[in-house]
Amino acid sequence: MTMDQVKYLLDESDIPQAWYNIAADLPVPLPPPLHPGTQQPLGPADLAPLFPMSLIEQEVSTERYIEIPRPVRDVYRQWRVTPLYRARRLEQALGTPAKIYYKYEGVSPSGSHKPNTAVAQAFFNSEAGVRRISTETGAGQWGSSLAFAGALFGIEVKVFMVRVSFDQKPYRKALMQAYGAECIASPSELTEAGRAILAADPASPGSLGIAISEAVEVAAKNDDTKYALGSVLNHVLLHQTVIGLEALKQLERAGDYPDIVIGCAGGGSNLAGIAFPFLGEQLRGGKKVRVIACEPAACPSLTRGKYAYDFGDTAHLTPLVKMHTLGSTFMPPGFHAGGLRYHGMAPLVSHLKELGLIEARALQQRGCFEAALQFARAEGILPAPESSHAVKGAVDEALRCKEEGQARTILLNLSGHGHFDMGAYTDYLSGKLEDRDYDAPAVARALEQIPAVGG
Ligand SMILES: *Cc1c(COP(=O)(O)O)cnc(C)c1O
């Protein structure tokens, strides 16, 4: 190892054998999901129409480690262990005494962290004999990742894609189709939930909340079809912990340990993936880390949302989960980081925020694109618009280190590349992108509609 090493790679044999479940180390247990009708805690049977039992067991497990099945590890081997880089040229460009490391998840076949869970979910569904999976997608990262995973395990995939992204990102749709999946613009005429939205607003740009309603409805009404979610749920966050588990080992190889861990946060899965293994070390008596979730100012659930029981979707078909929410009927504006346009946040991430174990920051999109270009010009990798929020968060922290003369170690998760998002970069470079604050009156209206949960 040389002093100026930039890339830390491990062997295939270093791919984690088990996912890390932070539920085992929580100082206060996670509030349970509730049945929307009875408001009583959900039982496994309530979720059985939507998910195979193996995933339901993971959802409620408090075991610290859950073994990664052999066939899933075999697929992971194609691109894992993902590289950890030291961003030496970016450090130099910023003139910071901080050390910046980034874990790069864009090396997966679909270009983001999402296959880490898509492959696992497709595997557990195929084990359970499921023929078809319905799902939603925002920018198309999740839809294309599940389409890829479905192709590997012989499962049909039906994707409801948020209308505004369907129009903005036609190549993501083409990628889903290339993998053999069906991709439908949401809201659609195919479901009751979609028809109700279109009746009220024929020009609806759609939202993740609406697309989730459509996908859940299709799974609930068809015996051979299950539903899959690309973020938010405990088992999804669990699958993403391969990111942080690898990073722990890679940093050990580098002789380092982060003071600050940064991820962008839409539903919270890539942030959880990089941060939970480090938080677990801390909760078991190890070194303290600052974890920073970077979310868009136009859809700021963690910084401006209410911590309350709410629905995961617009049509109120999902269980009630306790999370930071802007209200399930809130329609985020059509800004460019489509993967961050969700009204809620993972219950686990929300809970850790309430416990003071995670910080959050809301960032405007132009500053994020500017940081992304600075990153690209120094490191050569063009971040996805979602990931650019983490890059901006890291740049801000590195500049603060410079002001304070502190040589802190920063670890950021670069959740994906931006090669399918060149339209967004074109808009930014031609000066067409505007910063947007969240629509406070619209959030207030949506928050009024949060269900009253007693007790
Ligand atoms: C989907 C996506 C996100 C947001 O989802 P999380 O669950 O918050 O991680 C972030 N980055 C990329 C590249 C994505 O595709």
The ligand as an SDF file (V2000), in Angstrom:
LIG
                    3D

 15 15  0  0  0  0  0  0  0  0999 V2000
  -33.3480    5.7600   -5.7330 C   0  0  0  0  0  0  0  0  0  0  0  0
  -32.0850    6.4710   -5.5790 C   0  0  0  0  0  0  0  0  0  0  0  0
  -31.8310    7.2550   -4.4390 C   0  0  0  0  0  0  0  0  0  0  0  0
  -32.8420    7.5030   -3.3650 C   0  0  0  0  0  0  0  0  0  0  0  0
  -33.2920    6.3880   -2.6560 O   0  0  0  0  0  0  0  0  0  0  0  0
  -32.8190    6.0370   -1.1910 P   0  0  0  0  0  0  0  0  0  0  0  0
  -33.7130    4.9440   -0.7750 O   0  0  0  0  0  0  0  0  0  0  0  0
  -32.9880    7.2700   -0.3410 O   0  0  0  0  0  0  0  0  0  0  0  0
  -31.4090    5.6230   -1.2810 O   0  0  0  0  0  0  0  0  0  0  0  0
  -30.5840    7.8370   -4.3180 C   0  0  0  0  0  0  0  0  0  0  0  0
  -29.6440    7.7030   -5.2710 N   0  0  0  0  0  0  0  0  0  0  0  0
  -29.8590    6.9750   -6.3810 C   0  0  0  0  0  0  0  0  0  0  0  0
  -28.7720    6.8720   -7.4110 C   0  0  0  0  0  0  0  0  0  0  0  0
  -31.0830    6.3340   -6.5700 C   0  0  0  0  0  0  0  0  0  0  0  0
  -31.2900    5.6180   -7.6640 O   0  0  0  0  0  0  0  0  0  0  0  0
  1  2  1  0
  2  3  1  0
  2 14  2  0
  3  4  1  0
  3 10  2  0
  4  5  1  0
  5  6  1  0
  6  7  2  0
  6  8  1  0
  6  9  1  0
 10 11  1  0
 11 12  2  0
 12 13  1  0
 12 14  1  0
 14 15  1  0
M  END
$$$$
